[in-house]
Amino acid sequence: PTHDERRARRLVVKRVEDAARAVWPRATCSVYGSSDTESTWFLSDLDLRVAPNEAMTFLSPSYAVEELAEALRERSALFGRVESRPRARVPIVVLQDRATRVSCDVSFADDGGPPVAAAPAHADHGDLMVFLKALLRDRDLAAPFTGGL
């Protein structure tokens, strides 16, 4: 990714973290997945993990997803599309930043750490991963439920 793409992604992380802090004042937001391992390209989405860092005010990750989605929707000037997927295997919020057009998947941290391995086995194969992601996206196979990466 270029310097401008990295800066745009940092801006989106900050905006999501600000929305999370409106619900959980000590919340932090961290990047994981391909963006963290530099196996990304300009059309890649951004995988974020929110850690509320306080006694949880929700009963389940599904409820937390709904709370965060509502906080993001209240910032409609910043986020164009906000979808909550509370019944997914890993409940997430899917969003797109209006200004940068960066798409994001936001999940929640638990006591076990990030929802994926911190150093995936493919971390040393960044160029190959970018090529495979581009190929899968070109053939409409990029979503995880269709076999994407």
TORPA-4810 file (N, C-alpha, C, O; in nm, 3 decimals):
<nodes>
NODE_1_0.082_-0.120_0.000_0.000_0.000_0.000_0.086_0.127_0.000_0.195_0.130_0.057_P
NODE_2_0.035_0.229_-0.064_0.107_0.356_-0.069_0.098_0.429_0.065_0.024_0.389_0.155_T
NODE_3_0.175_0.535_0.076_0.171_0.617_0.197_0.031_0.673_0.219_-0.018_0.673_0.332_H
NODE_4_-0.033_0.720_0.114_-0.169_0.776_0.126_-0.270_0.669_0.167_-0.360_0.697_0.246_D
NODE_5_-0.255_0.547_0.115_-0.345_0.438_0.154_-0.325_0.402_0.301_-0.422_0.378_0.372_E
NODE_6_-0.203_0.399_0.345_-0.176_0.371_0.487_-0.236_0.479_0.576_-0.295_0.450_0.679_R
NODE_7_-0.219_0.604_0.535_-0.274_0.716_0.611_-0.426_0.709_0.616_-0.486_0.734_0.720_R
NODE_8_-0.490_0.675_0.503_-0.637_0.663_0.499_-0.683_0.553_0.593_-0.784_0.569_0.662_A
NODE_9_-0.613_0.442_0.597_-0.649_0.331_0.685_-0.632_0.368_0.832_-0.714_0.330_0.916_R
NODE_10_-0.526_0.442_0.864_-0.508_0.489_1.002_-0.622_0.582_1.043_-0.668_0.578_1.158_R
NODE_11_-0.667_0.665_0.950_-0.779_0.755_0.978_-0.906_0.676_1.008_-0.980_0.711_1.100_L
NODE_12_-0.931_0.571_0.932_-1.050_0.488_0.955_-1.041_0.419_1.091_-1.140_0.412_1.164_V
NODE_13_-0.924_0.369_1.126_-0.906_0.306_1.258_-0.939_0.406_1.367_-1.009_0.372_1.463_V
NODE_14_-0.892_0.528_1.354_-0.918_0.632_1.455_-1.068_0.662_1.463_-1.122_0.678_1.573_K
NODE_15_-1.135_0.670_1.350_-1.279_0.700_1.349_-1.360_0.588_1.414_-1.454_0.614_1.490_R
NODE_16_-1.324_0.465_1.386_-1.395_0.352_1.447_-1.367_0.350_1.597_-1.457_0.326_1.677_V
NODE_17_-1.243_0.375_1.635_-1.209_0.378_1.778_-1.288_0.489_1.850_-1.334_0.468_1.962_E
NODE_18_-1.302_0.604_1.787_-1.380_0.713_1.846_-1.526_0.672_1.867_-1.586_0.703_1.970_D
NODE_19_-1.582_0.602_1.769_-1.721_0.554_1.782_-1.732_0.452_1.894_-1.827_0.453_1.972_A
NODE_20_-1.633_0.362_1.903_-1.634_0.261_2.009_-1.622_0.328_2.146_-1.683_0.283_2.243_A
NODE_21_-1.544_0.433_2.154_-1.527_0.503_2.283_-1.653_0.578_2.325_-1.669_0.611_2.443_R
NODE_22_-1.741_0.606_2.230_-1.869_0.667_2.267_-1.954_0.567_2.346_-2.039_0.606_2.425_A
NODE_23_-1.930_0.436_2.323_-2.002_0.331_2.394_-1.923_0.282_2.514_-1.977_0.266_2.623_V
NODE_24_-1.793_0.257_2.494_-1.703_0.208_2.598_-1.585_0.306_2.607_-1.496_0.299_2.523_W
NODE_25_-1.582_0.394_2.703_-1.483_0.504_2.708_-1.336_0.463_2.700_-1.254_0.542_2.655_P
NODE_26_-1.300_0.344_2.742_-1.160_0.302_2.738_-1.130_0.207_2.621_-1.027_0.140_2.620_R
NODE_27_-1.217_0.201_2.526_-1.201_0.109_2.412_-1.079_0.144_2.328_-1.042_0.260_2.312_A
NODE_28_-1.019_0.038_2.274_-0.909_0.055_2.178_-0.943_-0.024_2.054_-1.025_-0.117_2.057_T
NODE_29_-0.881_0.013_1.946_-0.908_-0.052_1.818_-0.773_-0.091_1.758_-0.683_-0.008_1.749_C
NODE_30_-0.759_-0.215_1.716_-0.633_-0.260_1.657_-0.660_-0.332_1.525_-0.768_-0.386_1.500_S
NODE_31_-0.558_-0.331_1.442_-0.564_-0.394_1.310_-0.511_-0.536_1.320_-0.415_-0.562_1.392_V
NODE_32_-0.574_-0.627_1.247_-0.521_-0.764_1.239_-0.542_-0.813_1.096_-0.597_-0.742_1.012_Y
NODE_33_-0.497_-0.933_1.068_-0.516_-0.989_0.935_-0.418_-0.934_0.833_-0.305_-0.900_0.867_G
NODE_34_-0.462_-0.925_0.708_-0.372_-0.888_0.599_-0.317_-0.747_0.613_-0.204_-0.721_0.571_S
NODE_35_-0.392_-0.655_0.670_-0.340_-0.519_0.688_-0.226_-0.517_0.789_-0.133_-0.437_0.777_S
NODE_36_-0.234_-0.601_0.888_-0.130_-0.609_0.990_-0.004_-0.674_0.936_0.106_-0.639_0.978_D
NODE_37_-0.019_-0.768_0.844_0.097_-0.840_0.791_0.145_-0.784_0.658_0.234_-0.840_0.595_T
NODE_38_0.085_-0.671_0.615_0.121_-0.607_0.488_0.092_-0.696_0.367_0.156_-0.682_0.263_E
NODE_39_-0.004_-0.788_0.379_-0.046_-0.871_0.267_-0.173_-0.812_0.207_-0.269_-0.884_0.180_S
NODE_40_-0.172_-0.682_0.186_-0.292_-0.613_0.143_-0.268_-0.539_0.013_-0.154_-0.515_-0.026_T
NODE_41_-0.375_-0.504_-0.054_-0.368_-0.421_-0.173_-0.475_-0.315_-0.162_-0.552_-0.316_-0.065_W
NODE_42_-0.484_-0.224_-0.258_-0.568_-0.106_-0.240_-0.717_-0.138_-0.231_-0.792_-0.054_-0.180_F
NODE_43_-0.763_-0.253_-0.276_-0.904_-0.289_-0.264_-0.933_-0.379_-0.143_-1.048_-0.418_-0.120_L
NODE_44_-0.831_-0.412_-0.067_-0.850_-0.497_0.051_-0.929_-0.424_0.158_-0.916_-0.303_0.175_S
NODE_45_-1.013_-0.500_0.229_-1.081_-0.438_0.342_-0.986_-0.435_0.462_-0.879_-0.496_0.460_D
NODE_46_-1.028_-0.364_0.563_-0.949_-0.347_0.683_-1.014_-0.429_0.794_-1.133_-0.412_0.821_L
NODE_47_-0.939_-0.518_0.856_-0.991_-0.601_0.965_-0.952_-0.537_1.097_-0.833_-0.521_1.127_D
NODE_48_-1.053_-0.499_1.176_-1.030_-0.433_1.304_-1.086_-0.515_1.418_-1.182_-0.591_1.402_L
NODE_49_-1.023_-0.499_1.532_-1.067_-0.565_1.654_-1.085_-0.458_1.761_-0.991_-0.384_1.790_R
NODE_50_-1.203_-0.449_1.818_-1.230_-0.355_1.925_-1.218_-0.428_2.058_-1.275_-0.535_2.079_V
NODE_51_-1.142_-0.367_2.148_-1.129_-0.418_2.285_-1.188_-0.312_2.377_-1.129_-0.205_2.392_A
NODE_52_-1.304_-0.338_2.439_-1.366_-0.238_2.526_-1.281_-0.199_2.647_-1.294_-0.088_2.697_P
NODE_53_-1.194_-0.288_2.694_-1.102_-0.259_2.807_-1.172_-0.214_2.934_-1.120_-0.130_3.008_N
NODE_54_-1.287_-0.268_2.958_-1.360_-0.241_3.082_-1.461_-0.351_3.102_-1.481_-0.435_3.014_E
NODE_55_-1.524_-0.350_3.216_-1.627_-0.451_3.239_-1.730_-0.441_3.127_-1.784_-0.334_3.099_A
NODE_56_-1.756_-0.552_3.064_-1.843_-0.552_2.948_-1.986_-0.518_2.988_-2.040_-0.571_3.086_M
NODE_57_-2.046_-0.430_2.910_-2.183_-0.386_2.938_-2.284_-0.464_2.855_-2.402_-0.431_2.853_T
NODE_58_-2.235_-0.567_2.786_-2.326_-0.644_2.701_-2.324_-0.790_2.741_-2.231_-0.837_2.807_F
NODE_59_-2.424_-0.860_2.700_-2.435_-1.001_2.736_-2.365_-1.093_2.638_-2.330_-1.206_2.673_L
NODE_60_-2.346_-1.047_2.515_-2.285_-1.132_2.413_-2.217_-1.046_2.308_-2.244_-0.926_2.299_S
NODE_61_-2.127_-1.105_2.229_-2.067_-1.030_2.118_-2.173_-0.980_2.019_-2.156_-0.875_1.958_P
NODE_62_-2.282_-1.056_2.004_-2.389_-1.013_1.914_-2.449_-0.881_1.958_-2.476_-0.794_1.876_S
NODE_63_-2.469_-0.866_2.088_-2.523_-0.742_2.141_-2.422_-0.628_2.126_-2.460_-0.515_2.096_Y
NODE_64_-2.294_-0.657_2.147_-2.189_-0.556_2.131_-2.184_-0.506_1.987_-2.166_-0.387_1.963_A
NODE_65_-2.200_-0.597_1.892_-2.201_-0.560_1.751_-2.314_-0.461_1.724_-2.296_-0.363_1.653_V
NODE_66_-2.431_-0.488_1.781_-2.545_-0.398_1.760_-2.518_-0.261_1.823_-2.550_-0.158_1.763_E
NODE_67_-2.459_-0.259_1.942_-2.427_-0.132_2.008_-2.327_-0.050_1.927_-2.346_0.070_1.909_E
NODE_68_-2.222_-0.115_1.878_-2.122_-0.044_1.799_-2.183_0.003_1.667_-2.157_0.116_1.624_L
NODE_69_-2.261_-0.081_1.602_-2.324_-0.041_1.475_-2.409_0.084_1.494_-2.408_0.173_1.409_A
NODE_70_-2.482_0.090_1.603_-2.565_0.208_1.629_-2.477_0.332_1.646_-2.509_0.438_1.593_E
NODE_71_-2.367_0.320_1.720_-2.276_0.433_1.739_-2.216_0.478_1.606_-2.195_0.598_1.584_A
NODE_72_-2.187_0.384_1.518_-2.133_0.418_1.385_-2.240_0.483_1.297_-2.211_0.578_1.224_L
NODE_73_-2.363_0.434_1.305_-2.472_0.493_1.227_-2.498_0.637_1.270_-2.538_0.720_1.187_R
NODE_74_-2.477_0.668_1.397_-2.494_0.805_1.445_-2.392_0.899_1.382_-2.408_1.021_1.386_E
NODE_75_-2.288_0.843_1.326_-2.185_0.921_1.256_-2.200_0.903_1.105_-2.103_0.875_1.036_R
NODE_76_-2.320_0.918_1.056_-2.350_0.892_0.914_-2.273_0.984_0.820_-2.256_0.952_0.702_S
NODE_77_-2.225_1.097_0.870_-2.143_1.185_0.786_-2.007_1.119_0.756_-1.944_1.149_0.655_A
NODE_78_-1.964_1.030_0.845_-1.834_0.963_0.827_-1.846_0.828_0.759_-1.760_0.790_0.680_L
NODE_79_-1.952_0.755_0.791_-1.965_0.618_0.742_-2.087_0.605_0.651_-2.199_0.637_0.691_F
NODE_80_-2.064_0.559_0.529_-2.172_0.549_0.432_-2.257_0.425_0.448_-2.379_0.430_0.430_G
NODE_81_-2.197_0.318_0.480_-2.268_0.190_0.492_-2.224_0.126_0.623_-2.105_0.109_0.648_R
NODE_82_-2.322_0.091_0.704_-2.293_0.022_0.830_-2.392_-0.095_0.841_-2.513_-0.074_0.849_V
NODE_83_-2.340_-0.216_0.841_-2.422_-0.336_0.855_-2.374_-0.414_0.975_-2.254_-0.438_0.991_E
NODE_84_-2.467_-0.454_1.060_-2.429_-0.542_1.170_-2.464_-0.685_1.130_-2.569_-0.710_1.071_S
NODE_85_-2.377_-0.776_1.164_-2.398_-0.918_1.137_-2.385_-0.994_1.270_-2.287_-1.066_1.292_R
NODE_86_-2.485_-0.977_1.356_-2.475_-1.034_1.491_-2.487_-1.186_1.495_-2.447_-1.247_1.594_P
NODE_87_-2.540_-1.248_1.391_-2.558_-1.394_1.394_-2.450_-1.470_1.316_-2.460_-1.591_1.298_R
NODE_88_-2.349_-1.398_1.272_-2.237_-1.463_1.204_-2.159_-1.546_1.306_-2.170_-1.525_1.426_A
NODE_89_-2.081_-1.640_1.256_-2.000_-1.724_1.346_-1.913_-1.637_1.436_-1.902_-1.661_1.556_R
NODE_90_-1.853_-1.536_1.377_-1.785_-1.431_1.453_-1.862_-1.304_1.423_-1.849_-1.248_1.315_V
NODE_91_-1.943_-1.257_1.518_-2.024_-1.138_1.494_-1.937_-1.018_1.457_-1.837_-0.990_1.523_P
NODE_92_-1.977_-0.946_1.351_-1.899_-0.832_1.304_-1.990_-0.717_1.263_-2.111_-0.733_1.245_I
NODE_93_-1.928_-0.602_1.250_-1.989_-0.486_1.187_-1.911_-0.462_1.058_-1.788_-0.458_1.060_V
NODE_94_-1.982_-0.448_0.948_-1.921_-0.419_0.819_-1.954_-0.274_0.787_-2.070_-0.233_0.796_V
NODE_95_-1.854_-0.198_0.749_-1.878_-0.056_0.721_-1.788_-0.008_0.609_-1.692_-0.074_0.571_L
NODE_96_-1.824_0.111_0.556_-1.738_0.176_0.458_-1.726_0.323_0.497_-1.826_0.391_0.522_Q
NODE_97_-1.604_0.371_0.502_-1.577_0.510_0.534_-1.611_0.595_0.411_-1.569_0.563_0.300_D
NODE_98_-1.687_0.701_0.431_-1.729_0.786_0.319_-1.612_0.854_0.249_-1.602_0.851_0.126_R
NODE_99_-1.523_0.916_0.326_-1.417_0.996_0.267_-1.311_0.911_0.198_-1.266_0.946_0.088_A
NODE_100_-1.269_0.802_0.260_-1.159_0.723_0.206_-1.205_0.605_0.121_-1.126_0.549_0.045_T
NODE_101_-1.332_0.568_0.135_-1.390_0.451_0.066_-1.331_0.319_0.114_-1.347_0.216_0.048_R
NODE_102_-1.263_0.321_0.227_-1.206_0.200_0.285_-1.319_0.120_0.350_-1.396_0.173_0.430_V
NODE_103_-1.327_-0.009_0.316_-1.424_-0.098_0.378_-1.360_-0.165_0.498_-1.239_-0.188_0.501_S
NODE_104_-1.443_-0.196_0.597_-1.392_-0.246_0.724_-1.478_-0.358_0.778_-1.601_-0.354_0.764_C
NODE_105_-1.417_-0.458_0.839_-1.486_-0.559_0.918_-1.438_-0.540_1.061_-1.318_-0.547_1.089_D
NODE_106_-1.533_-0.516_1.153_-1.497_-0.490_1.292_-1.550_-0.603_1.379_-1.670_-0.630_1.379_V
NODE_107_-1.463_-0.668_1.453_-1.502_-0.772_1.547_-1.459_-0.729_1.687_-1.405_-0.620_1.705_S
NODE_108_-1.484_-0.815_1.785_-1.453_-0.781_1.923_-1.350_-0.874_1.981_-1.349_-0.994_1.953_F
NODE_109_-1.262_-0.815_2.062_-1.161_-0.893_2.132_-1.227_-0.967_2.247_-1.324_-0.920_2.306_A
NODE_110_-1.173_-1.082_2.276_-1.214_-1.152_2.397_-1.087_-1.179_2.477_-0.978_-1.138_2.436_D
NODE_111_-1.099_-1.245_2.587_-0.981_-1.268_2.670_-0.877_-1.356_2.601_-0.762_-1.361_2.645_D
NODE_112_-0.917_-1.423_2.494_-0.825_-1.510_2.423_-0.742_-1.440_2.319_-0.659_-1.505_2.254_G
NODE_113_-0.760_-1.308_2.299_-0.680_-1.235_2.201_-0.753_-1.217_2.070_-0.875_-1.225_2.065_G
NODE_114_-0.678_-1.194_1.963_-0.739_-1.164_1.835_-0.815_-1.282_1.778_-0.782_-1.397_1.810_P
NODE_115_-0.916_-1.257_1.693_-0.994_-1.366_1.638_-0.918_-1.451_1.537_-0.967_-1.557_1.497_P
NODE_116_-0.801_-1.408_1.494_-0.716_-1.487_1.406_-0.577_-1.488_1.465_-0.545_-1.410_1.555_V
NODE_117_-0.494_-1.577_1.414_-0.357_-1.585_1.465_-0.285_-1.453_1.443_-0.300_-1.390_1.339_A
NODE_118_-0.206_-1.412_1.540_-0.134_-1.285_1.529_-0.031_-1.290_1.417_-0.004_-1.188_1.354_A
NODE_119_0.029_-1.406_1.392_0.126_-1.420_1.284_0.085_-1.539_1.198_0.134_-1.650_1.218_A
NODE_120_-0.006_-1.517_1.100_-0.053_-1.627_1.018_0.060_-1.693_0.941_0.164_-1.632_0.917_P
NODE_121_0.038_-1.816_0.904_0.140_-1.894_0.834_0.179_-1.830_0.701_0.292_-1.850_0.655_A
NODE_122_0.088_-1.753_0.639_0.117_-1.693_0.510_0.181_-1.555_0.519_0.195_-1.487_0.417_H
NODE_123_0.220_-1.511_0.640_0.272_-1.376_0.659_0.398_-1.348_0.576_0.422_-1.234_0.537_A
NODE_124_0.477_-1.450_0.547_0.599_-1.431_0.469_0.575_-1.432_0.319_0.670_-1.418_0.241_D
NODE_125_0.451_-1.447_0.277_0.419_-1.459_0.134_0.327_-1.346_0.089_0.228_-1.370_0.020_H
NODE_126_0.361_-1.224_0.130_0.276_-1.108_0.104_0.241_-1.088_-0.042_0.124_-1.069_-0.075_G
NODE_127_0.341_-1.092_-0.133_0.314_-1.069_-0.275_0.222_-1.176_-0.333_0.133_-1.145_-0.411_D
NODE_128_0.245_-1.301_-0.294_0.159_-1.409_-0.341_0.016_-1.392_-0.290_-0.079_-1.415_-0.364_L
NODE_129_0.001_-1.351_-0.164_-0.132_-1.330_-0.107_-0.205_-1.217_-0.178_-0.325_-1.228_-0.204_M
NODE_130_-0.135_-1.109_-0.210_-0.198_-0.998_-0.282_-0.245_-1.045_-0.419_-0.356_-1.012_-0.461_V
NODE_131_-0.163_-1.122_-0.488_-0.202_-1.176_-0.619_-0.325_-1.266_-0.607_-0.419_-1.254_-0.685_F
NODE_132_-0.324_-1.356_-0.508_-0.439_-1.446_-0.491_-0.566_-1.369_-0.456_-0.674_-1.402_-0.506_L
NODE_133_-0.554_-1.268_-0.372_-0.672_-1.187_-0.337_-0.727_-1.116_-0.460_-0.849_-1.111_-0.480_K
NODE_134_-0.638_-1.061_-0.542_-0.683_-0.993_-0.664_-0.751_-1.091_-0.758_-0.855_-1.060_-0.816_A
NODE_135_-0.695_-1.208_-0.773_-0.753_-1.310_-0.859_-0.891_-1.354_-0.808_-0.986_-1.362_-0.886_L
NODE_136_-0.903_-1.381_-0.679_-1.031_-1.421_-0.622_-1.135_-1.310_-0.634_-1.251_-1.337_-0.663_L
NODE_137_-1.094_-1.186_-0.611_-1.188_-1.075_-0.622_-1.236_-1.060_-0.767_-1.354_-1.034_-0.791_R
NODE_138_-1.145_-1.076_-0.861_-1.181_-1.064_-1.002_-1.284_-1.168_-1.044_-1.362_-1.146_-1.136_D
NODE_139_-1.285_-1.281_-0.975_-1.377_-1.391_-1.009_-1.493_-1.401_-0.909_-1.560_-1.504_-0.901_R
NODE_140_-1.516_-1.293_-0.833_-1.623_-1.287_-0.733_-1.616_-1.400_-0.631_-1.718_-1.455_-0.590_D
NODE_141_-1.496_-1.434_-0.592_-1.474_-1.541_-0.493_-1.401_-1.491_-0.369_-1.344_-1.571_-0.295_L
NODE_142_-1.401_-1.361_-0.346_-1.321_-1.305_-0.237_-1.384_-1.317_-0.100_-1.312_-1.311_0.000_A
NODE_143_-1.515_-1.334_-0.091_-1.580_-1.343_0.039_-1.546_-1.475_0.107_-1.538_-1.578_0.040_A
NODE_144_-1.526_-1.474_0.239_-1.489_-1.597_0.308_-1.589_-1.712_0.285_-1.549_-1.828_0.279_P
NODE_145_-1.718_-1.680_0.273_-1.815_-1.788_0.256_-1.811_-1.849_0.117_-1.876_-1.950_0.092_F
NODE_146_-1.733_-1.787_0.023_-1.714_-1.847_-0.109_-1.574_-1.904_-0.124_-1.535_-1.946_-0.233_T
NODE_147_-1.498_-1.906_-0.015_-1.364_-1.963_-0.018_-1.253_-1.860_-0.023_-1.137_-1.897_-0.041_G
NODE_148_-1.286_-1.733_-0.006_-1.185_-1.627_-0.012_-1.087_-1.632_0.104_-1.099_-1.714_0.194_G
NODE_149_-0.992_-1.542_0.098_-0.885_-1.538_0.200_-0.909_-1.423_0.297_-0.830_-1.404_0.389_L
</nodes>
